[in-house]
């Protein structure tokens, strides 16, 4: 039995992404999709290099990253 997504011409369901454990690439893609401008992998990596929080595995918690971004904007 096919799901509605599969019967609509998509042979596999979309991959799930955990917003609490994103790769740099996933974070850039999600931020670009949710905002009014494109966010590049290089921009996210520059934020990490500047102190944005990441887990021990190098993944980004979108909630913590957003809070860090807000603090950075307010500090300017």
JODALIN-V906430 format. One record per backbone hydrogen bond with DSSP energy under -0.5 kcal/mol. CO is the residue of the C=O (numbers start at 1). NH is the residue of the N-H. Records with the same first field share a line. If there is no record, write none. Layout:
CO->NH / NH
//
This chain:
3->7
4->8
5->10
6->9
9->11
17->19
18->21
19->62
22->60
23->27
24->28
25->29
26->30
27->31
28->32
29->33
30->34
31->35
38->40
40->44
41->45
42->46
43->47
44->48
45->49
46->50
47->52
48->51
55->58
59->55
60->22 / 62
61->65
62->66
63->67
64->68
65->69
66->70
67->71
68->72
69->73
70->74
71->75
72->76
73->76
//
